[in-house]
Amino acid sequence: MAPRKRRDVGRMKGSITLLPNSTHTVNKCGFAALADEIYLEIVSHIPSVPIPTSNHLESYPEIRRSRHQTFLSLTQTSRSLRRFFWRYLWQRIEIREGMKIGDKDGTLSSTRTRTPYLSDSRDTTGHKKYAIELVRQLEIVTVRNPQLAQYVK
């Protein structure tokens, strides 16, 4: 088979095409082109965890972490998947131990050191990281992208 030339590539009918009057491409096949009903079926198989209340105190940290990572990965795959899975990623604003925070590779932990200068022997720097991450997530939903607020429960 003869090698393809650049001028022939534009004539080929492939799975990715350019939108008219745009530089954005549209994926017409594969996982990103499935119907929304198929995506809903996929979401139904991802375990959900109830919000902890006074009656139900179990937190299921591994399920929460894997659910968040799954939706984060799906939204970062393509624009068409982001459109659908974004609402599930931002369903809850939650801070948990061990999660990656901000744009850095840092993680939250509850390690405290006793300080002799504080009367109640608490280290506020551990709590400060949690507060900063909570404010960052709330800022995203309210200031940076207010459209996400409709998904938060």
WORA-V392776 format. One record per pair of residues at least 4 apart in sequence whose ideal C-beta (glycine too) atoms are under 8 Angstrom apart, sorted by the first residue. I is the first residue (numbers start at 1). J is the second residue. D is the distance in Angstrom with one decimal. If there is no record, write none. Layout:
[[I:J:D] [I:J:D]]
This chain:
[[4:8:5.0] [4:9:6.1] [4:12:7.9] [5:9:7.6] [6:10:7.9] [7:11:7.6] [8:12:6.7] [13:17:8.0] [15:27:6.6] [15:28:5.0] [15:29:4.1] [15:30:7.0] [16:25:5.0] [16:26:7.0] [16:27:5.7] [16:28:7.0] [17:25:6.8] [17:26:5.9] [17:28:6.7] [18:22:6.7] [18:23:7.2] [18:24:7.5] [18:25:5.9] [18:26:7.9] [19:24:5.5] [19:25:7.4] [19:26:5.9] [27:32:4.6] [27:33:5.5] [27:78:6.6] [27:80:6.5] [28:33:5.6] [29:33:5.4] [31:77:7.8] [31:81:7.6] [32:77:7.0] [32:78:4.6] [32:80:4.6] [32:81:5.6] [33:80:7.1] [34:38:4.2] [34:39:6.3] [35:39:7.6] [36:40:6.3] [36:84:6.3] [37:41:6.7] [38:42:6.6] [39:43:6.4] [39:81:8.0] [39:84:5.0] [39:85:7.3] [40:44:6.5] [41:45:7.2] [42:46:7.2] [43:85:7.8] [43:88:6.2] [46:67:5.9] [46:70:5.9] [46:71:7.8] [47:63:5.2] [47:66:8.0] [47:67:6.7] [48:67:7.0] [49:59:7.7] [49:60:4.6] [49:63:5.2] [49:64:5.5] [49:67:7.1] [50:56:5.8] [51:92:7.3] [51:153:8.0] [52:56:6.3] [52:57:5.7] [52:58:7.2] [52:59:5.7] [53:57:7.6] [59:64:7.1] [59:96:7.9] [60:64:5.8] [61:65:6.1] [61:96:6.3] [61:97:7.5] [61:98:7.6] [62:66:6.2] [63:67:6.0] [64:68:6.3] [64:94:7.2] [64:96:6.3] [65:69:6.2] [65:96:7.2] [65:98:7.1] [65:99:7.2] [66:70:6.1] [67:71:6.6] [68:72:6.1] [68:89:7.3] [68:99:7.6] [69:73:6.2] [70:74:6.4] [71:75:6.3] [71:85:5.4] [71:88:4.9] [71:89:4.0] [72:76:6.4] [72:89:6.0] [73:77:6.7] [74:81:5.3] [74:82:8.0] [74:85:4.3] [74:89:8.0] [75:81:6.5] [75:82:4.5] [75:85:5.0] [75:86:5.5] [75:89:5.5] [76:82:7.5] [77:81:4.7] [77:82:7.7] [78:82:6.9] [79:83:6.6] [80:84:7.4] [81:85:5.7] [82:86:5.4] [85:89:6.2] [86:90:6.4] [86:148:7.3] [86:151:7.3] [87:91:6.7] [87:151:4.2] [88:151:7.9] [90:141:6.7] [90:148:4.8] [90:151:4.7] [90:152:6.0] [91:151:5.9] [91:152:6.9] [91:153:5.8] [92:152:7.1] [92:153:6.5] [93:134:7.3] [93:137:4.9] [93:138:6.5] [93:141:6.8] [93:152:6.0] [95:99:7.0] [95:108:6.7] [95:130:5.2] [95:133:5.3] [95:134:5.4] [95:137:7.6] [96:108:7.2] [97:108:5.6] [97:109:6.0] [97:110:5.5] [98:107:5.7] [98:108:6.6] [98:109:6.9] [99:107:6.6] [99:108:5.6] [99:133:7.7] [100:104:7.8] [100:105:6.7] [100:106:7.1] [100:107:5.8] [101:106:5.2] [101:107:6.6] [101:108:5.6] [101:129:6.7] [101:132:7.6] [101:133:4.7] [101:136:7.7] [102:106:6.8] [102:132:7.7] [102:133:6.9] [102:136:6.0] [106:129:7.9] [108:129:5.6] [108:130:6.2] [108:133:6.5] [109:126:7.4] [110:126:5.9] [111:126:6.5] [112:122:6.9] [112:123:4.6] [112:126:5.3] [113:123:5.2] [114:121:5.1] [114:123:7.3] [115:121:6.9] [115:122:7.9] [115:123:5.9] [118:122:6.0] [118:123:7.6] [118:124:7.9] [122:127:7.9] [124:128:5.8] [125:129:7.1] [126:130:7.4] [127:131:6.2] [128:132:6.2] [129:133:6.4] [130:134:6.3] [131:135:6.3] [132:136:6.3] [133:137:6.5] [134:138:6.3] [135:139:6.1] [136:140:6.7] [137:141:6.7] [138:142:5.9] [139:143:5.0] [139:144:6.3] [140:144:4.9] [140:145:6.0] [140:148:6.8] [141:145:6.9] [141:146:7.3] [141:148:4.8] [141:149:5.1] [141:152:5.9] [142:146:6.2] [142:149:6.4] [148:152:6.9]]
